[in-house]
Amino acid sequence: MAIALFLAMTTESMALRPEETIASAARKVVKLYGAGGFRGLEAYQSGVLISQEGHVLTVMSTVLDSDQIDCVLDDGTRYVATLVGVDPRRELAVLSLQATDTPFFDSNNIERSPPGTRIFALSNLFGVAVGDERVSAQHGVIATVIPLAARRGAYEAPYRGDVYLLDCTTNNPGSPGGALVDYRGRLIGMLGKELRSSTSGIWISYAIPIDELLPAYRDILDGKSVEPETSSLVVRIDPTVLGVVLLPDLLDKTPPFVESILPDSPAARADVRADDLVVAVGLDSVGSRISMSRALGRVPAGDPIQITVVRNGELIDLDLGPLPDTKKAARQ
């Protein structure tokens, strides 16, 4: 039985040469550009075209926290992408392009691939592909399929479903949102963010099976998930609960400059200073007072709050400890 399966897979895979499989799949992978640009907060990532209506699957990240998300197709065609919605539990985002007749991955009849399946991982790792340059391709196999237990910095990854563990180093800056395809070019997974194992601390190479993502994708299209930035259910945390007083919101999207620090507060103990510019909360980039309050509201209860500030031209990471138990941390 095993021999027959192996022979069938070998015969079928010979119908398409690897370079043909890669070329066909790469036409359905896009390069995305948005917010970021700081160390650890890249302003680029990848995405996959999933429908003839121009829908793109990618990861929910700081790159999408931008007024304009640029999407570049394999042939160099550029579009401005619109964020349709997100699924925070899977860290999935769906974008929409004003494009039709673009190549896309068929999402029908998706099956879970077993360990040992030969795969290609396609993404714009390290942002090396620009314009009509083709995304990078890596070759390997699925080592195993296991539940994800990983963390990003001090924070546990919210996704708790199965992932494909891969035998090649796939999860690099720019890779999140990239496509994992099998030897026939079928989309079987999406590359996730850079993560470390919660047990060993080593970096892991993984992809989320596409059958784990499709239900969330359909829910988003049905309006069951909304963009957090416009949701009335978003919890906004006033930075003053941490002792951080920001400049007044005089203009639309006033940058989060620190005006003063309250004495004997978490911010004072962490050495946050007046005139610091807050650019990130955890791994969420922030560019305004309101985006900072929303980023604070997304920090899981009990987790330490880490912020990144610009001070005298340098990036400085500061740990403010867990969010204080106060009535000021309320939904607005």
GIFENFEN-V36947 format. One record per pair of residues at least 4 apart in sequence whose C-alpha atoms are under 8 Angstrom apart, sorted by the first residue. I is the first residue (numbers start at 1). J is the second residue. D is the distance in Angstrom with one decimal. If there is no record, write none. Layout:
BEGIN
I;J;D
I;J;D
END
This chain:
BEGIN
1;5;6.2
2;6;6.2
3;7;6.2
4;8;6.1
5;9;6.2
6;10;6.1
7;11;6.0
8;12;6.1
9;13;6.0
10;14;6.3
11;15;7.0
12;16;7.8
12;184;7.9
13;17;7.5
13;183;6.0
13;184;6.3
16;20;6.1
16;21;6.3
16;184;7.0
17;21;6.4
18;22;6.1
18;183;7.4
19;23;6.0
20;24;6.1
21;25;6.2
21;183;7.0
21;184;6.4
21;185;5.3
22;26;5.8
22;120;7.3
22;122;7.9
22;137;7.1
22;185;7.2
23;27;6.5
24;28;7.5
24;185;7.2
25;29;7.0
25;105;7.9
25;122;7.9
25;181;7.5
25;185;5.9
25;186;8.0
26;74;6.8
26;122;6.6
26;134;6.9
26;135;6.6
27;73;7.3
27;74;5.1
27;75;7.7
27;103;6.5
27;104;8.0
28;48;5.9
28;49;5.3
28;73;7.8
28;74;7.3
28;102;7.9
28;103;5.5
28;104;5.1
28;105;6.6
29;46;7.1
29;47;5.8
29;48;4.6
29;49;6.2
29;73;7.1
29;74;6.9
29;122;7.3
29;123;7.1
29;135;7.5
29;178;6.9
29;179;6.8
30;46;5.8
30;47;5.1
30;48;6.0
30;49;7.3
30;71;6.5
30;72;5.7
30;73;4.9
30;74;6.4
31;44;7.4
31;45;6.3
31;46;4.9
31;47;6.5
31;71;5.7
31;72;5.1
31;73;6.6
31;123;7.9
31;124;6.4
31;130;8.0
31;135;7.9
32;44;5.5
32;45;5.2
32;46;5.5
32;47;6.9
32;69;6.8
32;70;5.7
32;71;4.7
32;72;6.5
33;43;5.7
33;44;4.4
33;45;6.7
33;63;6.7
33;69;5.8
33;70;5.0
33;71;6.6
34;43;5.3
34;44;6.3
34;63;4.7
34;64;5.8
34;65;7.1
34;66;5.6
34;68;6.5
34;69;4.9
34;70;6.5
35;42;7.8
35;43;5.1
35;44;7.9
35;62;6.3
35;63;4.5
35;64;6.4
35;65;5.8
35;66;5.1
35;285;7.5
36;41;5.1
36;42;5.2
36;43;4.1
36;44;7.8
36;62;6.7
36;63;5.9
36;285;6.6
37;41;5.9
37;42;5.1
37;43;5.0
38;42;6.3
38;43;8.0
40;283;7.9
41;62;7.2
41;63;7.9
41;283;7.1
41;285;7.2
42;63;7.1
42;173;6.8
42;174;7.2
43;62;7.9
43;63;5.3
44;63;6.2
44;127;6.6
44;174;5.6
45;63;7.3
45;123;7.9
45;124;6.6
45;125;7.6
45;127;7.5
45;173;7.3
45;174;4.0
45;175;5.9
45;176;5.8
45;177;6.6
45;178;7.9
46;58;6.6
46;123;5.8
46;124;5.9
46;174;6.2
46;175;5.9
46;176;5.9
46;177;4.6
46;178;5.0
47;56;6.0
47;57;5.5
47;58;4.6
47;59;7.8
47;123;7.9
47;176;7.7
47;177;4.5
47;178;5.4
47;179;7.4
48;56;5.3
48;57;5.3
48;58;6.7
48;104;7.6
48;105;7.7
48;177;6.9
48;178;6.5
48;179;6.3
49;54;6.6
49;55;5.9
49;56;4.5
49;57;6.5
49;103;7.2
49;104;4.8
49;105;6.3
50;54;7.4
50;55;5.7
50;56;5.8
50;57;6.7
50;104;5.1
50;105;5.1
50;106;6.8
50;107;6.9
51;55;5.5
51;56;7.6
51;104;5.6
51;105;7.0
51;106;7.4
52;100;5.9
52;101;6.0
52;102;6.4
52;103;7.3
52;104;6.4
53;96;7.9
53;97;7.7
53;99;6.8
53;100;5.7
53;101;7.9
54;96;5.7
54;97;4.9
54;98;6.6
54;99;5.4
54;100;6.0
54;102;7.0
55;94;6.7
55;95;5.7
55;96;4.6
55;97;6.4
56;94;5.6
56;95;5.0
56;96;6.2
56;97;7.7
57;92;7.2
57;93;6.1
57;94;4.9
57;95;6.6
57;177;6.9
57;217;7.9
58;92;6.1
58;93;5.3
58;94;6.4
58;95;7.7
58;176;7.2
58;177;4.2
58;178;7.4
58;190;7.8
59;91;5.7
59;92;4.7
59;93;5.4
59;176;6.2
59;177;5.2
59;192;6.9
59;193;7.6
60;64;7.0
60;86;6.8
60;87;7.9
60;88;7.4
60;91;4.9
60;92;5.1
60;93;5.0
61;65;7.4
61;91;7.7
61;284;7.2
62;283;7.3
62;284;5.3
62;285;5.4
63;69;7.9
64;69;6.5
64;83;7.8
65;285;7.4
65;286;7.9
68;80;6.6
68;81;7.3
69;80;5.7
69;81;5.3
69;82;7.1
70;78;7.0
70;79;6.0
70;80;4.8
70;81;6.0
71;78;5.7
71;79;5.1
71;80;6.0
71;81;6.1
72;76;5.7
72;77;5.6
72;78;4.5
72;79;6.4
72;131;6.7
72;132;7.9
73;77;5.3
73;78;6.4
73;131;8.0
73;132;7.3
74;131;7.8
74;132;5.5
74;133;6.9
74;134;6.0
74;135;7.7
75;131;7.5
75;132;4.7
75;133;7.6
76;130;8.0
76;131;4.6
76;132;3.8
76;133;7.4
77;131;7.7
77;132;7.5
79;97;6.5
79;98;7.3
80;97;6.8
80;98;8.0
81;95;6.0
81;96;5.5
81;97;5.1
81;98;7.8
82;95;5.4
82;96;5.1
82;97;6.6
83;93;7.4
83;94;6.2
83;95;4.6
83;96;6.5
83;227;7.2
84;93;7.6
84;94;5.5
84;95;5.3
84;96;6.4
84;220;7.3
84;221;7.5
84;226;7.3
84;227;6.8
85;93;6.0
85;94;5.7
85;95;7.4
85;220;5.7
85;221;7.9
85;225;5.8
85;226;4.6
85;227;4.5
85;228;7.8
86;91;7.1
86;92;5.5
86;93;4.3
86;94;6.3
86;220;6.8
86;225;6.1
86;226;6.1
86;227;5.7
86;228;7.4
87;91;5.6
87;92;5.1
87;93;6.4
87;216;6.5
87;220;7.6
87;225;6.4
88;92;6.5
88;158;7.7
89;158;5.6
89;159;5.5
90;158;6.9
90;159;5.0
90;213;7.5
91;158;7.6
91;159;7.2
92;213;7.5
92;216;7.8
92;217;8.0
94;217;6.9
94;220;7.5
105;186;7.3
105;187;6.3
106;186;7.7
106;187;7.6
107;187;7.7
107;214;7.8
110;188;7.3
110;210;7.6
110;211;6.4
111;188;7.6
111;211;7.2
112;188;7.2
112;209;7.0
112;211;7.2
113;117;6.6
113;188;7.1
114;142;7.4
114;144;7.6
114;145;7.5
115;141;7.5
115;142;4.9
115;143;5.4
115;144;4.9
115;145;6.7
116;141;5.6
116;142;5.2
116;143;6.1
116;144;7.7
117;141;5.4
117;142;5.5
117;182;7.0
117;183;7.9
118;139;7.6
118;140;5.9
118;141;4.3
118;142;6.7
118;182;6.0
118;183;5.8
119;139;5.9
119;140;5.4
119;141;5.3
119;142;7.0
119;180;6.7
119;181;5.6
119;182;4.5
119;183;5.8
120;137;6.4
120;138;5.5
120;139;4.7
120;140;6.5
120;180;5.8
120;181;5.4
120;182;6.3
120;183;7.2
121;137;5.5
121;138;5.1
121;139;6.5
121;170;6.9
121;178;7.1
121;179;5.8
121;180;4.6
121;181;6.5
121;191;7.8
122;135;6.3
122;136;5.6
122;137;4.5
122;138;6.6
122;175;8.0
122;178;5.6
122;179;5.2
122;180;6.5
123;135;5.4
123;136;5.5
123;137;6.8
123;174;7.1
123;175;5.0
123;176;7.6
123;177;7.5
123;178;4.5
123;179;6.6
124;128;6.5
124;129;6.0
124;135;4.9
124;136;5.9
124;174;5.4
124;175;5.7
124;178;7.4
125;135;7.7
125;136;6.7
125;172;5.9
125;173;5.7
125;174;4.4
125;175;4.6
126;172;6.8
126;173;5.1
126;174;5.1
126;175;7.4
127;173;7.6
127;174;5.7
128;135;8.0
129;133;5.1
129;134;6.1
129;135;5.7
129;136;7.5
130;134;8.0
138;168;7.4
138;170;7.3
139;168;7.2
140;166;6.9
140;167;5.9
140;168;5.7
141;166;6.0
141;167;5.9
141;168;7.7
142;164;6.2
142;165;6.0
142;166;4.8
142;167;6.6
143;164;7.4
143;165;5.5
143;166;5.2
143;167;5.9
144;164;6.1
144;165;5.4
144;166;7.3
145;162;6.4
145;163;5.6
145;164;4.7
145;165;6.1
146;162;5.2
146;163;5.7
146;164;6.8
146;165;7.4
147;160;6.4
147;161;5.3
147;162;4.1
147;163;6.0
148;159;7.1
148;160;5.5
148;161;6.1
148;162;5.9
148;163;6.1
149;157;7.6
149;160;7.0
149;197;6.3
149;198;5.8
149;199;7.8
150;156;6.2
150;157;5.8
150;195;6.1
150;196;5.4
150;197;4.4
150;198;4.5
150;199;7.8
151;155;5.4
151;156;4.1
151;157;5.0
151;195;5.7
151;196;5.4
151;197;6.3
151;198;5.7
152;156;6.2
152;157;6.3
152;194;7.2
152;195;5.2
152;196;6.4
154;303;7.8
154;304;7.6
155;303;7.0
156;198;7.9
157;195;7.9
161;212;7.6
162;208;6.9
162;209;7.3
162;212;8.0
163;206;6.3
163;207;5.6
163;208;4.7
163;209;6.1
164;189;8.0
164;206;5.3
164;207;5.2
164;208;6.3
164;209;6.7
165;204;7.5
165;205;6.0
165;206;4.5
165;207;6.9
166;170;7.8
166;205;5.5
166;206;5.5
166;207;7.8
167;205;7.3
168;205;6.8
169;204;7.9
169;205;5.5
170;175;7.0
170;191;7.5
170;205;5.4
170;206;7.2
171;175;5.6
171;176;6.7
171;191;6.7
171;192;6.7
171;193;6.4
171;194;5.5
171;204;7.4
171;205;5.5
171;206;7.0
172;176;7.5
172;193;7.9
172;194;6.4
173;194;7.4
175;191;6.6
175;192;7.5
175;193;7.6
176;190;7.7
176;191;5.2
176;192;4.7
176;193;5.0
176;194;7.7
177;190;5.7
177;191;5.3
177;192;6.2
178;190;5.6
178;191;5.1
178;192;7.8
179;187;6.7
179;188;7.9
179;189;6.2
179;190;4.9
179;191;6.2
180;187;6.0
180;188;5.8
180;189;4.8
180;190;5.6
180;191;6.7
180;207;7.0
181;185;5.2
181;186;5.1
181;187;4.5
181;188;5.4
181;189;6.9
182;186;5.5
182;187;6.8
182;188;6.7
187;210;7.2
188;209;5.8
188;210;5.3
188;211;7.7
189;207;5.6
189;208;5.2
189;209;4.2
189;210;4.4
189;211;7.9
190;207;5.2
190;208;5.4
190;209;6.6
190;210;6.5
191;206;6.4
191;207;4.3
191;208;6.4
192;206;6.7
192;207;5.7
192;208;6.7
194;203;7.3
194;204;7.6
195;203;5.8
195;204;6.1
196;200;7.9
196;201;5.2
196;202;5.2
196;203;4.3
196;204;5.8
197;201;4.7
197;202;5.5
197;203;6.3
197;204;6.5
208;212;6.9
208;213;7.6
209;213;7.0
210;214;6.2
211;215;7.4
212;216;7.9
213;217;6.2
214;218;6.2
215;219;6.2
216;220;6.1
217;221;6.4
218;222;6.2
219;223;6.3
219;224;5.1
219;225;6.4
220;224;5.4
220;225;4.8
220;226;7.0
226;230;7.4
226;231;6.4
227;231;6.3
228;234;6.2
229;234;7.4
229;294;7.8
230;234;7.9
233;331;7.3
234;294;7.0
234;297;7.4
234;331;6.8
234;332;7.8
235;294;6.4
235;297;4.9
235;298;7.3
235;330;6.5
235;331;4.5
235;332;6.5
236;290;7.9
236;293;4.9
236;294;4.7
236;295;7.7
236;296;6.9
236;297;4.9
236;329;7.2
236;330;6.6
236;331;5.7
236;332;6.0
237;241;7.8
237;293;4.8
237;294;6.6
237;296;5.6
237;297;5.2
237;328;7.3
237;329;4.9
237;330;6.4
237;331;7.6
238;293;5.8
238;328;6.6
238;329;6.3
239;243;6.7
239;244;5.3
239;245;6.7
239;246;7.8
239;292;7.9
239;293;6.5
239;296;7.8
240;244;4.7
240;245;5.5
240;262;7.9
241;323;7.8
241;324;6.9
241;326;7.3
241;328;6.4
241;329;7.2
242;265;6.2
242;266;5.3
242;267;5.7
242;320;7.5
242;323;7.2
242;324;7.3
243;261;5.6
243;262;4.7
243;263;7.4
243;265;5.1
243;266;6.2
243;267;5.2
243;268;6.9
244;258;6.6
244;259;7.9
244;260;6.6
244;261;5.2
244;262;6.6
244;267;6.1
244;272;7.9
245;258;5.9
245;259;5.6
245;260;5.2
245;261;6.0
245;262;7.4
246;256;6.0
246;257;5.6
246;258;4.5
246;259;5.0
246;260;7.0
246;289;7.4
247;254;8.0
247;256;6.9
247;257;5.8
247;258;6.2
247;259;5.2
248;254;7.8
249;253;7.4
249;254;5.5
249;289;7.1
250;254;6.6
253;287;7.3
253;288;4.8
253;289;6.8
253;290;7.3
254;287;7.8
254;288;5.2
254;289;6.2
255;277;7.5
255;287;5.5
255;288;4.3
255;289;6.1
256;277;5.9
256;278;5.6
256;279;7.7
256;286;7.8
256;287;6.7
256;288;5.2
256;289;4.9
256;292;7.2
257;274;7.9
257;275;5.9
257;276;5.8
257;277;4.5
257;278;6.4
258;273;7.0
258;274;5.1
258;275;5.1
258;276;5.3
258;277;6.3
258;278;7.5
259;274;5.2
259;275;6.0
260;273;7.1
260;274;4.9
260;275;7.8
261;265;7.9
261;267;6.7
261;268;6.2
261;272;7.2
261;273;6.7
261;274;6.6
262;267;7.6
262;268;6.8
263;268;6.1
264;268;6.1
264;269;7.0
265;269;6.3
266;270;6.1
266;320;5.3
266;321;6.9
267;271;6.2
267;272;5.3
267;320;6.0
268;272;5.9
268;273;7.7
269;320;7.7
270;318;6.1
270;319;6.1
270;320;5.6
271;318;7.6
272;276;7.2
272;318;7.4
275;311;7.7
276;309;5.9
276;310;5.9
276;311;5.4
277;309;5.2
277;310;5.1
277;311;6.9
278;286;7.2
278;287;7.9
278;307;7.0
278;308;5.9
278;309;4.3
278;310;6.5
279;285;5.7
279;286;5.1
279;287;6.3
279;307;7.7
279;308;5.7
279;309;5.6
279;310;7.0
280;284;5.4
280;285;4.2
280;286;5.2
280;292;7.8
280;307;5.5
280;308;5.0
280;309;7.1
281;285;6.4
281;286;7.0
281;292;7.0
281;295;6.2
281;296;6.8
281;305;7.2
281;306;5.9
281;307;4.4
281;308;6.5
282;305;6.8
282;306;5.1
282;307;5.8
282;308;7.6
284;295;6.4
286;291;5.4
286;292;5.4
286;295;7.4
287;291;6.4
287;292;7.4
288;292;6.3
289;293;6.4
290;294;6.2
291;295;6.0
292;296;6.2
293;297;6.3
294;298;6.5
295;299;6.8
296;305;7.7
299;303;6.7
299;305;7.2
301;322;7.8
301;323;7.4
302;322;5.5
302;323;6.9
303;321;7.7
303;322;5.5
303;323;7.7
304;319;7.0
304;320;6.7
304;321;4.5
304;322;4.2
304;323;7.2
305;319;6.0
305;320;5.4
305;321;5.4
305;322;5.7
305;323;6.9
306;317;6.9
306;318;5.6
306;319;4.5
306;320;6.0
306;321;7.5
307;317;5.9
307;318;5.4
307;319;6.6
307;320;7.6
308;315;6.5
308;316;5.5
308;317;4.5
308;318;6.2
309;315;5.7
309;316;5.3
309;317;6.6
309;318;7.8
310;314;5.4
310;315;4.7
310;316;6.3
311;315;6.5
311;316;7.1
325;329;7.7
END
